[in-house]
Amino acid sequence: MSYFIDRGYTSLNHVGEELCGDRVECAQSGEWLTAVLCDGMGSGVKANILATLSSKILCTMLSAGVPIKDCIETLIASLPVCKVRQVAYATFSVCHINREGKGELLEFDNPAALLLRGGEVRDLPREKSVVCGKNVYTTALDLRANDALVITSDGVEHAGIGMLMNFGWERPQIKDYLRRAVKPDMSACAISAALAGECNELYMDMPGDDTTVLGIKVREHAHTSVFVGPPINKCDDEKYVGQFMALPGKKAVCGGTSSQIVARNLGKQVSTSCDFPDRDIPPIGYIDGIDLTTEGVITLRRVLELSEKYLDPHDYKGKQFDKRDGATLLSKLLFEGSTDLDFFVGQSVNEAHSGLPIETTMKLKLIDHLAENLRKMGKTVNVRYN
């Protein structure tokens, strides 16, 4: 069975540093996803450069089909060793996985990854090998739907040292937190943000080490279709709505005119909520058979803003969607609840916008930017213009 391999990461910078000494690099090549977390020794610019180079080398070589052992040998041989500490200047974890959930996890001097399965948190079996005189641990992966890997830099285990914890956040405590905090419907990005946010609490907002959490989750495909704006020719309304409704998965409609078109062609009525959870966002509506009905351009503009926060690896709060306004609900559906997306974008000039500073080109630009951000999240996005 072909799954969607979800990934997401969150990083905390060492207090006082503008650059993070950890680096995550992801590359998709055909059926294979390669995700690398590198931790550069120390913090700041030097650590960032070392981690960036290491992650780029590993991702590039693996994506080009170079055998994993050769990649690791090349990297380890090229990394300098600190004369004082006698350790490599960068450590790494590599997840190389295909859409069937099969692959390998390789770890060099990073904390051992954890497996989340069925509400439990488990250690992974690891096989040690020596490459260029260094211990590298390999795990054969055979993941199922809803399994998640949690890969971290050592900043997670160091969280709270000398503050709330005498000896840092010990592994059993980390497992217990994940067991309590991770819900079945959480995305890889949300899992990483939750753990990183808890680390920040233990550091009391002053991380004493660069801290990164990389989540990899195996998900069944979840399709969502979004109807935005009426088609140019009114005679195409019925056909357009038919195509929209024929696709599998959840349905969202954005815009008052779009809502009327969809409801009319479904033989339904549109009702509007009187609640204003956010005074800047128009209230949502309801159409029987449609999962979410929202206003158009204003809501989409906020969704685009939320997508930027969601993509920011340093914003662990941007993955929380607790509010009930239309933009937050739509963001949660698109970012957290969907893997494959189809946008039906009508290019007709909306008469409802007459006299307002809202143009069709503005709507199209919003959708284009949003689609690009969704692709950056790893999602499959198809935009259909009519």
ABEGO torsion letter per residue (X at the ends): XBBBBBBBBBBBBBBGBABBABBBBBBBBEABBBBBBBBBBEBEAAAAAAAAAAAAAAAAAAAAGBBAAAAAAAAAAABBBBAAAGBBABBBBBBBBBAAGBEBBBBBGBBBBBBBBGGBBBBBBBBBBBBGGBBBBBBBBBBBBGBBBBBBBAAAAABGBGBABAAEBBAAAAAAAAAAABBAABBAAAAAAAAAAAAAAAAGGBBABBBBBBBBBBBBBBBBBBBBEBBABAAAAAAAAAAAAABBEBBBBBEAAAAAAAAAAAGBBBBBBABBABAABBBBBBBBGBABBBBBAAAAAAAAAAAAAAABAABAAAABBABABAAAAAAAAAAAABABBBBBBBABBBAAABGBABBAAAAAAAAAAAAAAAAAAGBBBBBBBX
